[in-house]
Every structure is written in structure tokens, then in C-alpha cells.
Amino acid sequence: MEEGHNKVAVVTGSSSGIGREISLMLARNGFTTYATMRNLAKLMN
């Protein structure tokens, strides 16, 4: 990553499904990822 060019993503609905997979993919590819969800318990399953 070039210095001074931070990659940031905000993903909603990341407790399951596509939102979760996109959050993981972005984080693994160098993005600072903010993953939001309404049901934290659902993520823990």
C-alpha cells in the first residue's frame, strides 16, 4: 500500500452471509474495516 493512501471500508450487515464474507475479504486485503451489525450474538454462532 502506498504511504498516505489508507483504504477504509464500512460494511453493514456483517454478522452473516455476504456482509460477513465481504468484511473478511476487505480486512484480509489491507482495508481498515468497520463491520456493523444489529445482532452480535449471531456472529458468535
PyMOL commands that set and color helices and strands:
alter all, ss='L'
color gray80, all
select helices_A, chain A and resi 17-28+40-43
alter helices_A, ss='H'
color red, helices_A
select strands_A, chain A and resi 8-11+32-35
alter strands_A, ss='S'
color yellow, strands_A
deselect
rebuild
show_as cartoon
